[in-house]
């Protein structure tokens, strides 16, 4: 594991025998705002027990990269809802990038909320703010939101929730799934005004 010296942002290259908790236990940098960690176990049970502690008072964002695909993480479930809520309630932005690409939690959140009669609005707000945070951190004045695999009903609801947020002047790229029915015109009223590049 490499723990570099940094002031606000760190990229950490881990090895399988270091857990996520090991990494955070080794970190001490009061000004650290975000951490990008590669090659680490990102199973829900690992994230559920993660304690960031009080050594990182400025900490805002955790991005896990090159994570192997986990069927459990790709399924809507109570532990998924609780862990995302945990990060949201601590005001920590969170993102997982699988080894085969970026993963989107919008479908999991809306599916679980529908099944359990929960309100997805707070988590949808937070997920879109996560996308915005990491997009801006990458040095671009734009960010991407992927709404793949959502049903048309959940897509409309999600877009309507996101539309209420203020992303200042940051341009948004939107990607939605390939539907077997025409949708572009039907979702136009729900699109955020920051969207510069929609992909249908």
N, C-alpha and C positions, 0 to 999 in steps of 0.2 A: 504494500500500500504506500502511495506517495502522498504525504501531507505537505504541500508547498507553503511558503510564506505568502500572505496575501493581505489585502486590505478590505475589499468588499465582495469579491467574487472568487470562487475556487473551482477548479476542475480536478477531480480526484480519480486516479486510475487504481481501482481496487483489484484484489485477487480473491478467488472464491472462499478462501479460509478466513477472510475478514468479513464480519457481519456489518450490516448497516449500523447497528448499535455500537460496534467497536469503533467505527469511523467517527461517529458523533462524540463518543467518549474521549477521543483523542484530540478533538478540535477545541481550541481556545482562542477566540479572536472576537472581541466585543464589537468590532465594526463590520464583521462578515455579514453580508446580506443574502447571498445565495450560494448553493453548492450544486455542482453537476458531478454525478458519480457514475462511473461505468463499471460493468461487469460485477454486479452485486445481486444478491438474492432479494427479489422484490415481491415475494409471496405475501398474501394478505396477512397471514399470521405474524410475519416478520414486521410488517408495517403497523400492525395492531399494537405490538408491544414496544414500538420505538419511543424512546424518551429523548427529546432534544435538550431538556434541562434549561438552566438559566445562565449558561456561560456564553450564549450567543444572543444578547438582547436586541440586536439589530436584524436578526435573521428573518428573511421574508420568503425564500423560495428554495424548493428541493426538486431537482430534475434527475431522474434515473435513466441512464442511457444504455443501449445495447443489452437490454434485458431480454432473456429468452422468453418466448411465448408461453404463458401459463393459462391453461383452460379455466382455472378458478378465477383468475383476474379478469378473464373475458366473459364472465357470467354475472348477471345481476343477482345480488344476494345481500343479506343483512350486514355481513362484515364489510362488504364494499361500501355500503351506505354509511356505516358508522365510521370507517376510516376516513373517507372523504369529508364527512362532517367534522371529524376531529381536526383535520388540517384547516378546514374553513373556520372553525370556531377559534383556532389559535392564530388566525390571520396569516397562514403560511400557504403560499402558492405551491402547487404540486403538479408534476407531469411525469409520465412514463413514456420513454421512446423504446419500443421493441427493436430487436436486432433487424427486423424486417420492416421497420417503419414506425411512425408515431401512432399512438393509440388514443382514441377519443372515448371519454366516459359519458358523453351525452346520452347515447343510446341506453347504456346500463342504468343511468340515473332515472331517465323517463320511464323505462320499462319497469323498474322496481317500484317507482312511485305509483304507477298505474296499478300494479298488482296489489300493493299494500295500502292504497288510498292515501298516499302522502303527498305533500305539496313539494314539487321539485324546484320551485322558484329560487329559494336561497342557494341551492347547489348549482343550478344553471347559471345564476349570476356569478358565482364564485369561479366556476369552470371557465367561463368566458373571460373573466378577469385574470385567471391563470394564463390563458393563451395570450392575452395582451401583455402581461408582465414578461413572459419569456420571449415573446416576439420582440419587444422593445430592448430587452437585455442583449439580444443577438446583434444589436447595433443598427437595426433597420427601423424606419418610421412606418412599420406595418406589422400586422400579425395575421395568423391564419386560424380559422375555426373550421373543424371538420365535423359534419353532421351526417356521417355515413350510417347506413343501416336503420335510420329512423323511419317509422311508419309516417305516412303523410300527416296524420292527425298529430303525432308527437313532433314532427318537423315544424308544423305551423305553430304549435304551442311553444316550442323552444325558440323559434325565431321571434315570436311575439315577446317573450321574456327578455331575450337579448336586446331587442330593439329599444327597450326602456333605459338601457345603460348609456353612460356618457364616456366615450373613449377619446375625448378631446379631438385632435386632428389626425390621430393615427389611422392610417388606411387599413381596411380589413379585407382579407381574402376569404371567401366562403366556398366550401366544397360540400356537396350533398351527394347522396347515393344515386346510382343509376336505376331509375324507376321504370316500370313497364307501362306507365301511363303518363300523359303530359302533365307536368307540374309547374314549369317556370312562371307562366302568367298567374297561376292561382296563388303563388307565394309572394309575388311582388309587393303586395300591401304590407307584408310582414318583414320585409328586408330592412336592415339597419342602414341609415344614410351614410355610414362610413364605408360601406361595401364598394370596393373599386373593381374587384375581379371575381365575379361569381363563376363557379364551375359546376355545371349540372350534368 
